[in-house]
Amino acid sequence: MNNTENKLSVFALGGINEIGKNMYVLQYEDDLIIIDCGAKFPDESLLGIDLIIQDISYLQKNKDKIRALVVTHGHEDHIGGIPYFLKQLNVPIYATRLTLGLIELKLKEHGLLRQTELVLINSDSDLEFGTVRVTFFKTSHSIPDCLGIVFHTPEGAVVHTGDFKFDLTPINKDYPDIYKMAEVGNNGVLLLLSESTNAERPGFNPSELLVGGHIEEAFRKARRKVFISTFASNVHRVQQVVDAAQKTNRKLALLGRSMVNVVAVASELGYLKIPEGMLIEKNEVRGMDPERVAILCTGSQGEPMAALSRLSSGNFRDVQVHPEDTVIFASSPIPGNEKSVSRIVDNLFHLGAKVIYGSASTTGMHVSGHACQEELKLMLTLMKPKYFIPIHGEYRMLQQHRILAESVGVESDNIFIINNGDVVDINNQVARQTRKVQSGNLFVDGLGIGDVGKIVLRDRKLLSEEGMLVIVITLGKTDGKLISDPDTISRGFVYSSNSEELLNEVNQLVIKTINELQGVNENQRINLKQHLKKSIETLLFTRTKRRPMILPVIIEI
């Protein structure tokens, strides 16, 4: 980067053209500030992958310029990548009280807490990182302690909204700081980065307050146990579940590790008010009257190992769903999760449960934490930016947000629809997008970070779809002749006992191929595995129309 030409640069390493793994970067000359460090959960095509995080090659090359990681709020898509990031770059982290509490949980699990500098901030904090001054404003979302960020640079103010909505009757009475937002806008905003998740949805979002009444009504109507599933980090929703349980004289059990952890942190920090004696252990549920029990659990998105999925298949050891129990989905499926959620709903109906599920507008059990169209236009109107970059959304959402921005007066040429890695450079208050930095996905698989790439995933996909055939061949080291018949092992291709004729045909082909190569030169013998694979692939496809992975294993004695 030529800093004399590009004084102020803004770009994303995650969170654009996708929902998840948010990470944004603001750089003014030699001062670089990172906003958020999230993770993304894999879809069904990424076999065996636990988590998706950002490629931070650019940050590693410029590590001496990094001043801080500032976190807008405590959702997984904004903090989930922090432990993996810190293992490569040890950077001070600035966040609000609840957000820091949730980050500390992750750092303890990874053994990083002692060596990490964590700095507590709030909406009144005023920080300086070299040439950049940073201030904040409160926003509403589906988790407490959310912030928008204002970067005061010599070029002008850059605003990052974080995730937000305008909830004017918030559960915790912590109102969005509209006055401060307007003040920021009146002072002049050079560039606005605003989230786009609900850019396709018209109108205003309903208040979270409305959900509580529907939850309480469902609790009162329930004849037996009540199971309710929501995002563990939705502390406002958890509080409403607690309130409904108290009003209907029910004890509350928590299922799912993330639910237990978040409730513990939020309670300790005062964000959750749970009456003494209300919480019970899961092994106490069986001995209580079913009409006096509520169970709050994870798994509303159909995650296969989460509590609700295991309950629906009868695989949860201490708690079971019985006929006439009520199960409530207090969430809407994230796009891509619909099939998994439907499977769980079907299983619950098979168990005889009464299931409350479906769209939020139908059940009243969920409202989004993200701004709809009128709220997005309100943010744009308050900020009055010269330049605008829609973020945190898939491509169609970014385009819709562009249309909204144009409708409230942002010039079309001043709106940048970018991809991860595209850099918007601003010099003398003129913005251009002409270059890229390295970006992409890194896959977390067990303890490995980034060691699983396209080739490994391709092999996993092939194995999952077509299976594998291993042919063990024992040859004489000096003459290259077969010492014994080949041993053929099938896994996920055909069942050996029922396919003896086919496997015998494979063995005969192996013997024939090796004998044919006896008289050729040594170089061709080296390529024996390739010859074997090619001939066996042809035979198997002719006989079965399948293409399993073929692994010849040659042992020389």
Long-range contacts (C-beta under 8 A, 24 or more apart in sequence): 1-27, 3-29, 3-30, 5-425, 5-427, 6-423, 6-425, 6-427, 7-154, 7-155, 7-426, 7-427, 8-153, 8-154, 8-155, 8-158, 8-425, 8-426, 8-427, 9-423, 9-424, 9-425, 9-426, 10-158, 10-191, 10-193, 10-389, 10-423, 10-424, 10-426, 11-418, 11-420, 11-421, 11-422, 11-423, 11-424, 11-437, 12-391, 12-418, 12-420, 12-421, 12-422, 12-439, 13-54, 13-55, 13-56, 13-58, 13-59, 13-420, 13-421, 13-437, 13-439, 14-38, 14-40, 14-53, 14-54, 14-81, 14-420, 14-439, 15-77, 15-391, 15-392, 15-420, 16-391, 16-392, 16-393, 16-398, 16-418, 16-419, 16-420, 17-393, 17-394, 17-395, 17-398, 17-419, 17-420, 18-394, 18-420, 19-77, 19-197, 19-334, 19-335, 19-392, 19-393, 19-394, 20-52, 20-77, 21-52, 21-53, 21-54, 21-77, 21-80, 21-81, 21-441, 22-77, 22-78, 22-391, 22-392, 23-54, 23-56, 23-81, 24-160, 24-193, 24-391, 25-58, 25-59, 26-132, 26-151, 26-153, 26-158, 26-160, 27-62, 27-65, 28-130, 28-131, 28-132, 28-153, 28-154, 28-155, 29-130, 29-131, 30-65, 30-130, 31-65, 31-67, 31-129, 31-130, 31-131, 31-132, 32-59, 32-62, 32-65, 32-66, 32-67, 33-66, 33-67, 33-68, 33-69, 33-70, 33-129, 33-132, 33-134, 33-151, 34-59, 34-66, 34-68, 34-69, 34-70, 34-91, 35-69, 35-70, 35-71, 35-72, 35-149, 35-160, 36-69, 36-70, 36-71, 36-72, 36-78, 36-79, 37-69, 37-71, 37-78, 37-79, 37-80, 37-81, 37-82, 37-85, 38-75, 38-76, 38-77, 38-78, 38-79, 38-80, 38-81, 39-76, 39-77, 39-80, 39-81, 39-84, 39-444, 40-77, 40-80, 42-443, 43-336, 45-461, 46-443, 46-457, 47-457, 47-460, 47-461, 47-464, 48-445, 48-452, 48-460, 49-443, 49-444, 49-445, 49-452, 49-457, 50-444, 50-445, 50-446, 51-80, 51-81, 51-84, 51-443, 51-444, 52-441, 52-442, 52-443, 52-444, 53-80, 53-81, 53-84, 53-85, 53-441, 53-442, 53-444, 53-449, 54-81, 54-85, 54-439, 54-440, 54-441, 54-442, 55-438, 55-439, 55-440, 55-441, 55-442, 55-450, 56-85, 56-88, 56-89, 57-438, 58-437, 58-438, 58-439, 59-89, 60-88, 60-89, 63-89, 66-91, 67-92, 67-129, 67-130, 67-132, 68-92, 68-93, 68-94, 68-119, 68-127, 68-129, 69-93, 69-94, 70-94, 70-95, 70-121, 70-134, 70-149, 71-95, 71-96, 71-99, 71-103, 72-146, 72-147, 72-148, 72-149, 72-160, 72-162, 72-163, 73-99, 73-141, 73-143, 73-145, 73-146, 73-147, 73-162, 73-163, 74-98, 74-99, 74-101, 74-102, 74-103, 74-143, 74-145, 74-233, 75-141, 75-142, 75-143, 75-163, 75-233, 76-233, 78-162, 78-163, 79-103, 79-106, 80-106, 82-106, 82-107, 83-107, 83-109, 83-110, 83-112, 84-442, 84-444, 84-449, 86-110, 86-112, 86-116, 87-112, 87-449, 90-115, 90-116, 92-117, 92-118, 92-119, 93-117, 93-118, 93-119, 94-119, 94-121, 94-125, 94-127, 95-119, 95-120, 95-121, 96-120, 96-121, 96-122, 96-145, 96-146, 96-147, 97-122, 97-145, 97-269, 98-143, 98-144, 98-145, 98-235, 98-265, 98-266, 98-269, 98-271, 99-145, 101-265, 101-266, 101-268, 101-269, 102-233, 102-262, 102-265, 104-265, 105-261, 105-265, 121-147, 123-147, 123-177, 123-180, 137-177, 137-180, 137-181, 137-184, 138-174, 138-175, 138-176, 138-177, 138-180, 139-163, 139-164, 139-165, 139-176, 139-177, 140-164, 140-165, 140-166, 140-167, 140-170, 140-174, 140-175, 140-176, 140-369, 141-165, 141-369, 141-370, 142-208, 142-231, 142-233, 142-234, 142-236, 142-237, 142-368, 142-369, 143-233, 143-234, 143-235, 143-236, 143-369, 144-172, 144-174, 144-235, 144-236, 144-266, 144-271, 145-271, 148-181, 150-184, 153-190, 155-190, 155-426, 155-427, 155-428, 155-429, 156-188, 156-189, 156-190, 156-191, 156-386, 156-426, 156-429, 157-184, 157-187, 157-188, 157-189, 157-190, 157-191, 158-189, 158-190, 158-191, 158-192, 158-193, 159-184, 159-189, 159-191, 159-192, 159-193, 159-194, 159-383, 159-385, 160-193, 161-192, 161-193, 161-194, 161-195, 161-379, 162-195, 163-195, 163-197, 163-369, 163-370, 163-392, 164-195, 164-370, 164-371, 164-375, 164-379, 165-205, 165-368, 165-369, 165-370, 165-371, 165-372, 165-375, 166-204, 166-205, 166-371, 166-375, 166-378, 167-205, 167-207, 167-208, 167-209, 168-207, 169-207, 169-209, 170-207, 170-208, 170-209, 170-236, 171-208, 171-209, 171-212, 171-236, 171-239, 171-240, 172-236, 172-239, 172-271, 178-382, 181-379, 181-382, 181-383, 182-382, 184-382, 184-383, 185-381, 185-382, 185-383, 185-384, 186-384, 188-384, 189-383, 189-384, 189-385, 189-386, 190-385, 190-386, 190-387, 190-426, 190-429, 191-385, 191-386, 191-387, 191-388, 191-389, 191-424, 191-426, 191-431, 192-379, 192-380, 192-383, 192-385, 192-387, 192-388, 192-389, 193-389, 193-390, 193-391, 194-376, 194-379, 194-380, 194-383, 194-388, 194-389, 194-390, 194-391, 194-401, 195-370, 195-371, 195-391, 195-392, 195-393, 196-376, 196-390, 196-391, 196-392, 196-393, 196-397, 196-398, 196-400, 196-401, 197-368, 197-370, 197-371, 197-392, 197-393, 197-397, 198-368, 198-370, 198-371, 198-372, 198-373, 198-376, 198-397, 199-373, 199-376, 199-390, 199-393, 199-397, 199-398, 199-400, 199-401, 199-404, 200-373, 200-396, 200-397, 200-400, 201-368, 201-372, 201-373, 202-372, 202-373, 202-374, 203-372, 203-373, 203-374, 204-372, 204-374, 204-375, 205-367, 205-368, 205-370, 205-371, 205-372, 205-375, 206-367, 207-367, 208-236, 208-237, 208-240, 208-367, 210-364, 210-367, 211-237, 211-240, 211-330, 211-364, 211-365, 211-366, 211-367, 212-240, 212-243, 212-244, 213-364, 214-363, 214-364, 214-365, 215-240, 215-241, 215-244, 215-328, 215-330, 215-365, 216-240, 216-243, 216-244, 216-247, 216-248, 218-244, 218-326, 218-328, 218-356, 218-365, 219-244, 219-245, 219-247, 219-248, 219-250, 219-294, 220-248, 221-326, 222-291, 222-325, 222-326, 222-354, 223-291, 223-324, 223-326, 224-290, 224-291, 224-322, 224-324, 224-325, 224-326, 225-285, 225-290, 225-291, 225-293, 225-294, 225-295, 225-321, 225-322, 225-325, 225-326, 226-250, 226-293, 226-294, 226-295, 226-325, 226-326, 226-327, 226-328, 227-294, 227-295, 227-297, 227-308, 227-311, 227-321, 227-325, 227-326, 227-327, 227-328, 227-353, 228-294, 228-295, 228-296, 228-297, 228-327, 228-328, 228-330, 229-296, 229-297, 229-298, 229-299, 229-300, 229-307, 229-308, 229-327, 229-328, 229-329, 229-330, 229-331, 230-296, 230-300, 230-330, 230-331, 230-366, 231-300, 231-331, 232-256, 232-258, 232-259, 232-261, 232-262, 232-263, 232-298, 233-258, 233-262, 234-331, 234-369, 235-262, 235-266, 235-271, 235-272, 237-330, 238-262, 238-263, 238-266, 238-272, 238-296, 239-272, 239-273, 241-294, 241-296, 241-330, 242-272, 242-273, 242-274, 242-275, 242-278, 244-294, 245-278, 245-294, 246-275, 246-278, 248-294, 249-292, 250-291, 250-292, 250-293, 250-294, 251-278, 251-279, 251-280, 251-284, 251-288, 251-292, 251-293, 251-294, 252-278, 252-279, 252-280, 252-294, 252-295, 252-296, 253-279, 253-280, 253-281, 253-282, 253-284, 253-285, 253-293, 253-294, 253-295, 253-296, 253-319, 254-279, 254-282, 254-295, 254-296, 254-297, 255-282, 255-295, 255-296, 255-297, 255-298, 255-307, 255-311, 255-316, 255-319, 256-297, 256-298, 256-299, 256-306, 256-307, 257-298, 258-298, 259-296, 259-297, 259-298, 259-307, 282-318, 282-319, 283-318, 285-318, 285-319, 286-318, 286-319, 290-322, 290-325, 295-319, 299-344, 300-329, 300-330, 300-331, 300-341, 301-331, 301-333, 301-334, 301-337, 301-340, 301-341, 302-333, 302-337, 302-339, 302-340, 302-341, 302-342, 302-343, 302-344, 303-340, 304-340, 308-344, 309-340, 309-344, 311-348, 312-344, 312-347, 312-348, 312-351, 313-347, 314-351, 321-348, 321-351, 321-353, 322-351, 322-352, 322-353, 323-351, 323-352, 323-353, 324-352, 324-353, 324-354, 325-351, 325-352, 325-353, 325-354, 326-353, 326-354, 326-355, 326-356, 327-353, 327-354, 327-355, 327-356, 327-357, 328-356, 328-357, 328-363, 328-365, 329-355, 329-356, 329-357, 329-358, 329-363, 329-365, 329-366, 330-365, 330-366, 331-365, 331-366, 332-359, 332-360, 332-366, 332-368, 373-400, 373-404, 376-401, 376-404, 377-404, 377-407, 377-408, 380-404, 380-405, 380-408, 380-410, 381-408, 384-409, 385-410, 386-414, 386-429, 387-414, 387-415, 387-416, 387-424, 387-426, 387-431, 388-414, 388-415, 388-416, 389-415, 389-416, 389-418, 389-424, 390-415, 390-417, 459-549, 462-547, 462-548, 462-549, 463-492, 463-549, 464-492, 466-492, 466-493, 466-546, 466-547, 466-548, 466-549, 467-491, 467-492, 467-493, 467-494, 467-546, 467-548, 467-549, 468-492, 468-493, 468-548, 468-549, 468-550, 468-551, 469-493, 469-506, 469-536, 469-540, 469-548, 469-549, 469-550, 469-551, 470-551, 470-553, 471-506, 471-507, 471-510, 471-532, 471-536, 471-550, 471-551, 471-552, 471-553, 472-553, 472-555, 473-510, 473-514, 473-532, 473-552, 473-553, 473-554, 473-555, 474-555, 474-556, 474-557, 475-514, 475-554, 475-555, 475-556, 475-557, 476-556, 476-557, 477-556, 477-557, 480-514, 480-517, 480-518, 480-525, 481-514, 481-518, 482-511, 482-514, 482-515, 483-557, 485-511, 486-510, 486-511, 490-548, 492-548, 493-546, 493-548, 494-544, 502-540, 502-543, 502-544, 505-539, 505-543, 506-536, 506-539, 506-540, 509-535, 509-536, 509-539, 510-536, 510-552, 528-552, 528-554, 529-554
